[in-house]
Amino acid sequence: MMLQILRNWRWLQKSQWFGKEQLIALQANGLNTIIEHAICKVPLYRKLYSAAGLLPGQNNTVDRLPIITREQFKVTPLSERTAIDVDINTCMPHTTSGTTGIPVKLLEDPYWTAWQEALVLRMLWAWGVRPLDRLCRATQTRIGRSRFRLADRQGLWGTIRRKRIKQLWLSTDFVAHIKFFSIWKPDVLMALPSYLRTLARLSEKMGENLSFKLVVSSSELLDDSTRRLVEDRFQTQVLDHYTTEETGSLAWECPTRSGYHINGDAVIIELLQNGRQVTAGEPGKVYTTAFRRFATPVIRYFTGDVATRVDDECSCGRTLFRLKNIQGRIMDYILTTDDHHISPYEVTATLDKVTGVEQYKVIQSGDFSIEVLVKSDSDQSAQVLENMDERCAGIFGKTPFNVKLVDKIENEGPKFRRVGSKLTA
């Protein structure tokens, strides 16, 4: 696997500078390859695409493809989502974390893994990370889920990863993590924003001065206040990596941090609003297609996220298409009674300005009402609640809400989600 990863990385180092027409042609070829593979070898897609009149060998465009959802994957047996010629013995089953409440099982095959490793290498290389740097990943786990990925087990590459990349489990005590960082001193930390936020606050409370060459956040919405907190506390820069467990590495910030470069040489990202492609500067729902996931293909998959299209060129010179303002998952938007969608970014950006708040959580119920749980570290808790109430009124308008002071805020899973909605619509 190591040689394949390095070959892929060398090619990706070149393809990020391809001309736009060359990149578009590359995507068209990748799309038709995975479609033909899916029609011929994957029962789920054969059924869907036959019904849609799609045939192998056609120059199919992505807008003709049926949309796939997490719910659809969940109700379809893994055998019907797996290519018939896959050698199961070379793959590793992987169950997604289920942040929307619906975990899905997929297969990691060596070909897919080698490309994903190369994509991450390209991203880190752009930020000056080199082979001798030490990396640490704070990783979530689930009951019945493998604690290691396929890349950790593959020959020489797996050996190198185990020596230069350490994994910490989110189920482990935070104090133990801080002690580990103090001893092993990793150059790069890769983790969820919620983890980074807690690490920054707790390390300061413990008087531990941790530092990193680079911090990489992924898998959750990275808000400005968390970025500032982490950068100030650890005296480093934070790189945000847009990734999903279903379609892998999607986009990443280059050192200019003026947007996210889409891995257009590995995926197609569509931004749609009411079924149409959005224009530059307009937000749209994110749909992804992975070219090289052949064991269990993921094609035109609705991620539940929202992002904004960017057409102008990046000053770094890379020609990869770009995104900005990735704003979390659709289900985490707050829907007001007058039919306005409030992004979680807007909520956190507003409520983060209230001083004296140690932690908060915004939960919208199925009847549109909103409960705001507040844990305060201030002696003036009444004033804190009044300030939160005022801020919430400015965000939610006439939608009913209740701000409540609590001693503890429970976390429903490995990711602490500060804004959540139970609305089904």
N, C-alpha and C positions, 0 to 999 in steps of 0.2 A: 504493500500500500504506500510506503514512503516514497518510492520512485514515482508512482502515479500522482501523488499529492504535489510533489515538486514540479512535475511536468505541467500539471494543471495550473499551478501558481505562476510558472513562467509564462504560460499562455495568457493568463488573466492580467499579468503585469503589462502585456502588450494591448490586450483588447480594451482596456479602460481608456485608451487613447484613440480608438478606432473612430473613423468619420461616422456621421449620423446615418448615412445611407448604408454603410457597411454593417453598422449595428442593427439597423432595421432588417436587413437581409439575414443576418445571423439569427435574429428572433423568429423570423418567418420560417426559417429552416428548422430551428429547434421546436417550434410549435407543431409543424407538420410531422416531425419525427415522433413526438410524444403522442400526438393524436392517432397516427397510424398504429403505433404500438398499443395504445389503449383500445382501439377498435378491434384489433386482431387478437389481443391476448388478455384483456381484463373484462370479465363478465359484466360488471356494473356499467362501464363505459360503452361496451358493445350494445347493450340494451338501450341506453340513453341516446347514443349517437345514431343508431339505426332508426329510432323513432323520429329523430330530427332530420333524417335524410342525408347524414354525413357518411362519406365513404372513404376508405383508405386510398391514398394516391392523389386526392384532390388538393388543391391549394386552399385549404380551409383558413378562414380568418377567425380570430378569437371571438368576435361579436356574434358568430353563428352558433357558438357552443352553449349548451345548457349550463346554468349556474349550479354549482355544488355547494351545499351547506354542511355545517358540522352535524346538524340533526340528521341529514341524509346519510352521512358516513356512519353515524351511531347506529342506525337501524339496519344498515347493510352489513352482513357478515364479512369478516376479514377475508374469507376465501373468495368472495365475489369482488373484492377490491384489490386482489392480488393477481399479478400476471401469472398465467398458467405455466410459463417456462422458468419461473424463479426457483433457484436452488435455496430452499428454506434453511438449509444447514449453514449457508454462508451469511445469513441475515440475522439481525437481532430485533426482536419485537420491542417496540417503544410505545408507551401509552402517554398521550399528551396530558398536561397537567390539569386540564379541565377548568380553566379559570372562568368559563361561562357555565360551569356546572355539568358539562357534557364531555367527559374524557373520551378520546378516540384512539384505538390501537392502529399503529402503522408499522411497517417493516423498514429497518435501516439496512440497505445493502452496501457492499464495499464500494461500488461505483459512485453512488450518491454521497457516501461519507467522504470519499476522496475529494469530491468537488466542494463539499461544504467546508472541509478543513482548509482547502486552498483559498476559498473566498474569505474566510476569517484571517488567514495569513496575509492576504492582500491588504485588508483593512488595517491590520496592526502594523504592517510594514510602512504604510503611508504615514503612520504616526511615530515612526522611528523605533518601533519595537524590533529587536533582533534576537537571533537564536539563543544567545546566552542569558537573555533576560528571564527572570522568574515570573511566572504567572500563577494567579490563584483565582479559582472560580467558586463563588458561593452558589450552590446548586440546590434546587428544590427536589424533594423526593416524595413519592407516594407509596402507600402500602402495595406491595405486589409489583412495584416498578423497579427495574434494574438500576442499581446505583452507579453503573458505568455505561458509557455509550460504546458503540462499535469501535470507534477510533482509539479508545483506551486499551483495546485488546489485540490490536493488529500488529504483530511482529515488532520490528525495530521502531516503527513510529509510535506504537503503544508504549514501548520501553522509554523512549525519549519523553513522551507526554507525562508518564508517571513520575519521571525525575524532575522535569522542568515545570510541570503544571500540577499544582495541588488543588484538590477539591474539598470544600467545606460544605457540610450539609446544613440547611437552614433549621433542621430539627435540633442541632447542637446548640449548647448554651453560648450566648454572645460573648460572655467573658472569656470562654475558651478560645473563641475566634481571635479576640484582641490579643491574648497572650501568644497565640500562634503567629500573628502578624509581627509582633515585637521580636520574636525569635527568628523566624524564617525570612522576614523582610522581603516580601515579594515586590517586584518592580511594577507589575500590572495587576490590578484587581478588576475582575469582571463579575458583576452582580446586578440584582434588581434594584431599582431606585428606592424602594421601600427599605431594603436591606441597607443600602448606602446611607440613607437618612438616619436610620437607627444607629448604625455603626459610628457615624460622625458625632451624634449627640452623646452616646454612651462612652465613647473613647474620651471625649472632653470631660465628662463627669468623673471618669476614673483617673484623669490626669495623664493618659497615655498619648504621647505625641507620635501618631502614625504618619507615615508619608509614603507616597507612591509616585512612580514615574508617570503613570497614566491610570485613570479609572475608566472602565467601559461599562455603561449601563445598557440594559436591554430588557425586553419582555413586558415592561410596564411603561406607562406614561411618565416621562421625565419632565417635571415642571421646573420653572426657572428658580424657584426658591430652593429646591433640592439640589439643583446644579450649583448654585451659589454656596450653599451650606457645605457641600462636599468639597468643592474647590478651595474654599477658605480654610476649612478644617484640615485638609490633607495637603494643602499647598501644591495642587496639581491641576491638570485639565481633565474635564470629563468628556469622553467621546460617547455619543449615543448611537447604538446599533439597533436598527429596526429588524426584528426577526420574529418568525412564528414557528411553532414546532411542526406545523403541517408542511410548510413550503420553505423552511430554512431561512438562511440569511437573505434579506430582501434589500436593505439599503443602509447606508452608514454616512456619518459626518466625516468629511475630510478635515484637515487642520484649519481651513478657513471658517468652518462651522457656519456656513451661509446657507445650508440646506443639506439634504440627504441624497447621496449618489445611489441610484438604483442599480443593483447588480443585473443590468439588462442583458448581460452575456450569460445569464443563468436563469432568469425569470422574466415573465411579463407581468407588469402591474397595470391594472386598469383602474381608473378613478371614474365612477359612474354616479350620476344623480338622476333619478327617475328613468333609468335605462339608457341614458345618453352619456357620451364622453364629456367630461367637464372641460372648460377652457382654462387657460393659464390664470392663476390667482383664485380659482374657484375650488372650494372643498368638494370632495366626492367620496363615496364609499369605496373601500379598497377590495379589489378582486385579484387573486394571484394565480399564476400558472408556473409550475416548476418544470423546466425542460428535462432534468436528468433524474427525476425520481421514478425509476422504472419498476421497482418491485411493487409499490403501492402508489400509483400516480395520483397527483393532486392537481386538477386542471380546472381553471376558472372557479376558484374557491373563494367564497365570501368570508373574509377574515373578521368582520365585525368592526373594523377600524375605519377612521376617516382621515384623509390627508389632502393636501393642496398641491396642485400641479405647478411646477416651475419650468419656464421655457428658456430663461436667459442662461448664458454660459457661466460656469463657475470660474473664478479667477485662478483656481489651481490648474486649469487646463484640461482636466478630465472631461471626456465627452459623454460619459454616462448620463442618462436622463436623471432628472432630479425631482424630489419632493420637499415639502416643508410642512410645518404645523401638523405633525402627526398627533392626533388628539385622542388616542385611546379607543375603546370599543363602543360601538353603538349602544349596547345595553347599559353602559355607564353614563350615557347622557341623561340629563334630567329633562323630562318633557313637562312643560307647564300647561296649565288648564287652557291657556289661549294658544296652544299648539306651537310653542317655541321650544326648540331643542337647545339646552344649555350644556355646553361642552364641560367635561370634568376639569379641563384646564382653566376655564373661566371661573369655575367654582373655587378651585384651590388657589388661583392667583388672587382672588378677592379675600377669602377667609384666612389665607396665610398672613395677611397684613394686620390681623388682630393680635395684639400682644397679650401675653399671659396665658396662651393656649399651649398646653403640652401635646395634646393629641385631639383629633376630631374625626368624626365619620358622618357622612351624609347618606341617608338611605331613603329612597323613594318607594312607597308602597304601591300596591296595585290600584288603589283608589286615588292616586295622584298626590296624596299627602306626603309631606317630607318631614323626616325626623333628623335632627342634627344633634348628635351626641358629642359632648364637649368634656374633656378632661383638662382641668386647669391647674397650673403650678403657681398661681397667683393668690395672694391673700385677699385680693379684691375680686372674688369670683362673681359677685353680683354685677360689677361693672363689665367684666369679661363677657358675661351672658348678654348684657344689654348691647355691647358692641357687636357681638356675633349676630344678634337679632336684627340690628340695623343693617349689617352687611347682607344678611340673607334676604331681607326685604328688598334690597336693591337688586339682587340676583333673580329671585323667584317671583317677584311681583305679587299678583293676587292668588297664586297657588298657595294653599294652606301649608304652613310649616310650624314646627315646634322645636325650640332649642332647649336641650335638657342637659343639666350638669350631672356627670356620672363619675364614679371612682375608678372604673375600669372599662375599657372598650375591647370587646372580644374580637379575635381574628377568626374568620370563618375558614381559612385555609392558609397555605404557605405564603400567599401574597396578601399583604394588608392593602385593602382597596378603600381609599378614603371617600370615594364617591361611587355609589352603586344604585341601581334601579331594579325594582321587581316588576316593572311594567312588562306585559307581554307584547305590547304593540311597539 
